[in-house]
Amino acid sequence: MSLTTPNPPTTPPPATPASPQEGGAPAPNPSKAVKGMAILIAILSGTLGALLAFMITRHLGATPLVAIGSAGASFLGVSGTVKYIEEKFHLL
């Protein structure tokens, strides 16, 4: 006696999901005010990152020149990252 069924039931093929849209509808161009505020947010975020980096490096005993260098690098990194994110959200 065999444990397999001679004619297994046929199952319908799985439905193919609809392909996701690559970007949807094109986003309208943001106004000058929105662009200005987006740049301002990037600058303020970079300034906050620089201030935090300066305070942390000074607290850990770094010299003032090293702390300023660390703050400058943090400003560029944070503001650049925020600007990149804003571009992906079509704010710039």
N, C-alpha and C positions, 0 to 999 in steps of 0.2 A: 504494500500500500504506500503510495507516494504522498508526501505532505505538501506538494506544490499543486496549485490548481492548474488544470490543463489550459484554460483560457482566462488569464487574469483580466479583471475588469479594466476597461480603457478609461483613462482619465483625460479630460480635455487639457490641451497645452496651457501653461500659465499665460495669463494675459500680460502683454508687454506694457509696462507703465509708460505714461506719456512722458516724453523727454522734457526735462526742465528747460525753461526759457533761459537763454544765456544772459539776459540783462533786462528782460521785460521791455516795457516801453522806454524809449529814450527819455532821460530826465530833462526837465526844462533847465535852461541856464539860470543859475542863481543870480540874484540881483547884486549890485555893488555893495549894498549894506550887509547882505549875508556873507559875501566874500570877505569884507572888512572884519566882521565879527569872527569869522572862522580864523583869519590870520591873527587877530587879537587873542583868541583862545589859545592858539599854538604858542604865541609869544609868552603869555602869562603862565602857561603850563611849563614852558622851558625855564622861565624865571623861578618858578617854585622848585623845579628840579635842581636848578643851580644853587639856590639857597639851601636846600636840604643837603646837597652834596658838600657845600662849603662848611655847613655846621657839623656834619658828621666827620669830615676829614679833620677839622680843627679839634673836635672832641677827642678824636683818636690820636692826636699829637702830631699831626702833619705841620710842616712849616707853612707860613702864609702863601708863599709862591706856589707850593704844591696844591694847597687848598683852592687857590684861584684857578689853577690849571684844571683841576678836577671839576670845579664848578662850570668852567667854560665848556669842557667836553660834555658834561651832563646837559647843559643848556642846548647844545647842538643836537645831542641824541634825542632828548625829550621833544624838543620843538619839531625836529625832523620827523619823528615818529607820529606825532599828532597831525602834522601837515599831511603825511602819507595816508593816515586814516581818514582825514577829511576829504582828500581826493577820492578815495574809494567810496565815500558816501555822496559824491558829486556835490560837495559844498564849495569847491574851488574850480 
